[in-house]
Amino acid sequence: MVVRYDLSAIDMVKMLGCTRPPGREEWEDLRKRYNPSLPMDMTRLERFQEEYHQTIPPMLYEFLRLANDHPLFETADIWAAGSCLPYFSYEDIEEQIEEDRDYWEETPEDRAEDEYYQLSQIPREQWKESVLNYLYIGSDYAAGVVNFGICETDLDREDPPVYYLHEAGSVKDWKVIADTLSDFLGGIVCDMLAGVQYTTAKDYLEKRGWEFIESGYSSGEELCNQLAQRQIDLSAMKKYPSVYGTDATYCLCADEEAGRLYLTVDDKKLLVIQKTE
């Protein structure tokens, strides 16, 4: 057995069957269902780049290209649906300002401390002095109260950090959720496979000839010994953080020839995902 320890999120989704974006006929169907105004010869990512005159990191572009409208990602925390055109947080700010204008006129005593009102009093070009602009790339599917994004100033980086913002917080209160985009995407896929909150990925894959074998262990040492019997070095496995607001840590490797993924959760559980047909 040849073990591969350096699996990226893109490697994982390709191994699970996401090897190509929708073909022309599939894209036409998606376009009709979600957004008929999109040109036939452009994907949503190409449309975004044309509309905003902005590129996104190649890693994210490739991941979204492969994940586009794939059933695996139906309940994932990244926007993989064909109807989701990436956009920036400044657009949300502008929308909120428009919604609040009548309220400010009726209750001028409340607007002094309102951060949206403060931003409404200065040109958009000056907002960057108070709050940065973020490209939204996902949100927590379960509650929809947390958005994930990449800072606009980081979009030219190969592997930028990813931030999150809770809707109850200040528009300035973006915090790092993953030090790198690669960690974020890897965590997204591991959360899906581990069934955090939803079993969508498991249900989809099992219908297509994959099986999930789960084993629990009382300690990391016991898990390490069990992996060693399979000629797998736990310390060499690729580590990814959970994105779903938990402290879970995943370790991952694969036997690509056998079509088998090994995923550990917090050094206490081993999930073997393998193709049986």
Secondary structure, DSSP 8 states (H G I E B T S, - for coil): ---B----HHHHHHHTT--S---HHHHHHHHHHH-TTS-TT--HHHHHHHHHT----HHHHHHHHHHTT-GGGTT-SS--STT----BHHHHHHHHHHHHHHHHHH-GGGSTT-HHHHHHTS-GGGGGGT---EEEEEE-TTT--EEEEEEGGGTTSSS--EEEEETTS-TT--EEEESSHHHHHHHHHHHHHHTSS--HHHHHHHTTTEEEEEEE-SSHHHHHHHHHHTT--GGGSEEEE-SSSS--EEEEEEETTTTEEEEEETTTEEEEEEE--
